Amino acid sequence: GDHAALPEPSQREAFVLARVGTADPSIRLACQLRPDSDLSFFQLFTPHTHSADGQASTSARIGQERYLVSLFVDMRGSTQLAEKRLPFDTVFIVNRFLGAVSRAVIENGGQPNQFVGDGMLALFGLSADPETACRQALKAAAGIATHIDELNELLSHDLRQPIRFGIGIHGGEVIIGDIGYRDHIVFTALGDAVNVAARLQDMTKTLACEAIVSEEVRRTAGLADDALPQQEVAIRGRDEPLAVRVVADTRQLSALVDIGTRVAA
């Protein structure tokens, strides 16, 4: 609205506005401005009534570029699972699956970020360097397998076949911040590295393995070059093939990370 009648910025407000780098007189700080007449305004930044991620800084929530490791995990056979069960039973089993996955992620320093149906995106590196983040993601993948083994044992009387999963892991520069609308805002990551991890997860179906790890993550984590079988795969949206490591049994990843850590030390 008309800002001509507003009082001049106080010394403190003027200081902050200068730090923000704006000379536009229509941009003011709501926490400092004391209007003495009616006015209309537009919010540039939505206030956060609660923190969805205690590890993310204010600047990161507004928008920041940084190196993160994305881990996508998906439950296999959930459609067939739903066809032969009551809705309550299906939701119960999927929630137990996502709970087992989330525990493995949290135990290894990651953050469960987005839940989409029976799948989940987890982020590593919000409070760790790239090398640590890559190792955490690999250990989390091994932990997922362990927790799903325990879940399968617990539900063995109710499952015709054990719950299976597919995991894709990739690291790189992404944009993190709060994304959404009004009360439906989530803290998440955007970028090519996230999309690649999702496509690697989907590729585990055709390659008949439990996980696919990008060469970027293998190298940054410090795993031996001959630790896992290497392959080049075509990624939709990319001109060049991507070097990846195929993991038939994710349980072996924890030991491989430990060996790589000792060698690096």
C-alpha positions as CSV (number, residue, x, y, z in Angstrom):
1,G,0.0,0.0,0.0
2,D,1.0,3.7,0.4
3,H,4.1,3.8,2.5
4,A,4.6,7.5,2.3
5,A,2.8,8.1,5.7
6,L,4.9,5.5,7.6
7,P,7.4,6.7,10.2
8,E,11.0,6.6,9.2
9,P,12.9,3.4,10.1
10,S,14.5,3.4,13.5
11,Q,18.3,3.2,13.8
12,R,18.0,-0.6,14.5
13,E,15.6,-1.2,11.6
14,A,17.7,0.8,9.2
15,F,20.7,-1.3,10.2
16,V,19.0,-4.6,9.5
17,L,17.5,-3.4,6.2
18,A,21.0,-2.3,5.2
19,R,22.4,-5.8,6.1
20,V,19.6,-7.4,4.0
21,G,20.7,-5.2,1.2
22,T,17.5,-3.4,0.2
23,A,17.1,0.4,-0.4
24,D,13.4,0.0,-1.4
25,P,11.4,2.2,1.0
26,S,8.4,-0.1,0.7
27,I,10.2,-3.0,2.3
28,R,10.0,-2.7,6.1
29,L,10.5,-5.1,9.1
30,A,7.3,-6.2,10.7
31,C,9.1,-6.7,14.0
32,Q,10.3,-3.1,14.1
33,L,7.8,-1.0,12.2
34,R,5.2,0.8,14.4
35,P,2.6,2.2,12.0
36,D,0.2,4.9,13.3
37,S,-2.4,4.5,10.5
38,D,-4.0,1.7,8.6
39,L,-2.0,0.1,5.8
40,S,-2.0,-2.9,3.5
41,F,1.0,-5.1,3.2
42,F,2.4,-8.3,1.6
43,Q,4.5,-10.8,3.6
44,L,7.9,-11.6,2.0
45,F,8.7,-14.3,4.5
46,T,6.1,-16.6,6.1
47,P,6.5,-16.8,9.9
48,H,7.4,-20.3,11.3
49,T,5.0,-21.3,14.0
50,H,6.9,-24.5,14.5
51,S,10.2,-26.0,13.4
52,A,10.0,-29.0,11.2
53,D,13.7,-29.5,11.4
54,G,15.7,-28.5,14.5
55,Q,19.0,-29.0,12.6
56,A,18.3,-26.5,9.9
57,S,19.3,-22.9,10.3
58,T,17.0,-20.0,9.6
59,S,19.0,-19.2,6.4
60,A,18.7,-22.8,5.3
61,R,14.9,-22.7,5.8
62,I,14.6,-19.6,3.6
63,G,16.8,-21.2,0.9
64,Q,20.4,-22.4,0.8
65,E,22.6,-24.5,-1.5
66,R,24.7,-27.2,0.0
67,Y,26.0,-30.8,-0.4
68,L,23.6,-33.4,0.9
69,V,23.2,-37.1,0.4
70,S,19.7,-38.3,-0.6
71,L,18.4,-41.8,0.2
72,F,15.2,-42.9,-1.4
73,V,13.6,-46.2,-0.1
74,D,10.5,-47.8,-1.4
75,M,8.5,-50.8,-0.2
76,R,8.0,-53.5,-2.8
77,G,4.7,-55.2,-3.4
78,S,2.5,-52.8,-1.5
79,T,-0.2,-52.9,-4.2
80,Q,-0.6,-56.7,-3.9
81,L,-0.5,-56.3,-0.2
82,A,-3.5,-54.0,-0.3
83,E,-5.5,-56.2,-2.6
84,K,-5.8,-59.0,0.0
85,R,-6.1,-57.0,3.2
86,L,-8.5,-54.6,4.9
87,P,-7.5,-50.9,4.6
88,F,-6.6,-50.8,8.3
89,D,-4.2,-53.8,8.0
90,T,-2.5,-52.3,4.9
91,V,-2.0,-48.9,6.6
92,F,-0.7,-50.7,9.7
93,I,1.9,-52.7,7.8
94,V,3.1,-49.7,5.7
95,N,3.4,-47.6,8.8
96,R,5.5,-50.3,10.5
97,F,7.7,-50.4,7.4
98,L,8.2,-46.6,7.4
99,G,8.8,-46.7,11.1
100,A,11.6,-49.3,10.7
101,V,13.2,-47.3,7.9
102,S,13.0,-44.0,9.9
103,R,14.6,-45.6,12.9
104,A,17.6,-46.7,10.8
105,V,17.9,-43.3,9.3
106,I,17.8,-41.5,12.6
107,E,20.2,-43.9,14.3
108,N,22.8,-43.1,11.7
109,G,22.5,-39.3,11.8
110,G,20.0,-38.7,8.9
111,Q,16.6,-37.0,8.8
112,P,13.5,-38.7,7.5
113,N,12.2,-35.9,5.2
114,Q,9.3,-36.8,2.9
115,F,6.9,-39.7,3.0
116,V,5.2,-40.5,-0.3
117,G,2.8,-43.5,-0.1
118,D,5.0,-46.4,0.9
119,G,8.3,-44.6,0.2
120,M,10.5,-42.1,1.9
121,L,13.2,-39.6,1.2
122,A,15.9,-39.2,3.9
123,L,18.6,-36.5,3.9
124,F,22.1,-36.8,5.3
125,G,24.6,-33.9,5.7
126,L,22.4,-31.2,7.3
127,S,24.9,-31.1,10.2
128,A,27.8,-33.2,8.8
129,D,30.5,-32.9,6.2
130,P,30.1,-34.8,2.8
131,E,32.4,-37.7,3.8
132,T,30.5,-38.3,7.0
133,A,27.1,-37.9,5.3
134,C,28.0,-40.5,2.7
135,R,29.1,-43.0,5.3
136,Q,25.9,-42.3,7.4
137,A,23.7,-43.0,4.4
138,L,25.4,-46.3,3.6
139,K,25.2,-47.4,7.3
140,A,21.5,-46.4,7.3
141,A,20.9,-48.6,4.3
142,A,22.4,-51.5,6.2
143,G,20.3,-50.6,9.2
144,I,17.2,-50.5,7.1
145,A,17.8,-54.1,6.1
146,T,18.3,-55.2,9.7
147,H,15.1,-53.5,10.9
148,I,13.1,-54.9,8.0
149,D,14.4,-58.4,8.9
150,E,13.1,-57.8,12.5
151,L,9.8,-56.6,11.1
152,N,9.4,-59.6,8.8
153,E,10.0,-61.9,11.8
154,L,7.4,-60.0,13.8
155,L,4.8,-60.1,11.0
156,S,5.7,-63.6,9.7
157,H,2.3,-65.0,10.8
158,D,0.5,-62.4,8.7
159,L,2.7,-62.1,5.6
160,R,2.7,-64.6,2.7
161,Q,6.0,-63.2,1.6
162,P,8.6,-61.1,3.5
163,I,8.6,-57.3,3.0
164,R,11.2,-56.3,0.4
165,F,12.6,-52.8,-0.4
166,G,14.7,-50.9,-2.9
167,I,17.1,-48.1,-2.0
168,G,18.8,-45.4,-4.2
169,I,21.6,-43.2,-2.7
170,H,23.3,-40.2,-4.4
171,G,25.0,-37.1,-3.2
172,G,25.6,-33.6,-4.6
173,E,24.7,-29.9,-4.4
174,V,21.0,-29.3,-3.8
175,I,18.8,-26.4,-2.7
176,I,17.2,-26.8,0.7
177,G,14.5,-24.7,2.2
178,D,10.8,-24.5,3.2
179,I,8.6,-25.4,0.3
180,G,4.8,-25.3,0.2
181,Y,1.8,-23.2,0.8
182,R,0.4,-21.7,4.0
183,D,-0.1,-24.5,6.6
184,H,1.3,-27.1,4.2
185,I,5.0,-26.1,4.2
186,V,7.8,-28.7,4.5
187,F,11.5,-28.4,4.7
188,T,13.0,-30.4,1.9
189,A,15.7,-30.6,-0.8
190,L,15.4,-29.8,-4.5
191,G,17.9,-30.6,-7.3
192,D,19.4,-33.1,-9.7
193,A,21.0,-35.1,-6.9
194,V,17.6,-35.8,-5.3
195,N,16.1,-36.8,-8.6
196,V,19.0,-39.1,-9.4
197,A,18.6,-40.9,-6.0
198,A,14.9,-41.4,-6.8
199,R,15.7,-42.9,-10.2
200,L,18.4,-45.2,-8.8
201,Q,15.8,-46.5,-6.3
202,D,13.4,-47.3,-9.1
203,M,16.3,-49.0,-11.0
204,T,16.8,-51.6,-8.3
205,K,13.7,-53.3,-9.7
206,T,15.2,-54.0,-13.1
207,L,18.7,-54.7,-11.8
208,A,17.2,-57.1,-9.1
209,C,19.2,-55.7,-6.2
210,E,18.4,-54.1,-2.8
211,A,20.3,-50.8,-3.4
212,I,22.1,-48.8,-6.0
213,V,24.8,-46.4,-4.8
214,S,26.3,-43.7,-7.0
215,E,30.0,-43.7,-7.6
216,E,30.1,-40.3,-6.1
217,V,28.9,-41.6,-2.7
218,R,31.1,-44.7,-2.9
219,R,34.2,-42.5,-3.5
220,T,33.4,-39.8,-1.0
221,A,32.6,-42.4,1.7
222,G,36.1,-43.9,1.2
223,L,35.0,-47.4,0.3
224,A,37.5,-49.5,-1.6
225,D,37.3,-49.4,-5.4
226,D,36.7,-53.1,-5.6
227,A,34.2,-53.2,-2.7
228,L,31.1,-53.3,-4.9
229,P,30.4,-54.2,-8.5
230,Q,30.5,-51.2,-10.8
231,Q,28.1,-50.5,-13.7
232,E,27.1,-47.5,-15.9
233,V,23.4,-46.7,-16.1
234,A,21.4,-44.3,-18.2
235,I,19.5,-41.7,-16.1
236,R,16.5,-40.0,-17.7
237,G,17.3,-36.3,-18.2
238,R,21.1,-36.8,-18.3
239,D,23.2,-36.9,-21.5
240,E,26.0,-39.0,-20.0
241,P,25.6,-42.4,-18.2
242,L,26.2,-42.5,-14.5
243,A,28.7,-44.8,-12.8
244,V,27.0,-46.7,-9.9
245,R,27.6,-49.5,-7.5
246,V,25.1,-52.3,-7.3
247,V,24.4,-53.7,-3.9
248,A,22.7,-57.1,-3.8
249,D,22.6,-57.3,0.0
250,T,22.6,-54.0,1.9
251,R,23.6,-55.6,5.1
252,Q,27.2,-55.7,3.9
253,L,27.4,-52.0,3.6
254,S,28.0,-51.4,7.3
255,A,31.2,-53.6,7.4
256,L,32.4,-52.0,4.2
257,V,32.1,-48.5,5.7
258,D,33.9,-49.6,8.8
259,I,36.8,-51.0,6.7
260,G,37.0,-47.8,4.7
261,T,37.0,-45.7,7.9
262,R,39.9,-47.7,9.4
263,V,41.9,-47.5,6.1
264,A,41.4,-43.7,6.0
265,A,42.5,-43.4,9.6
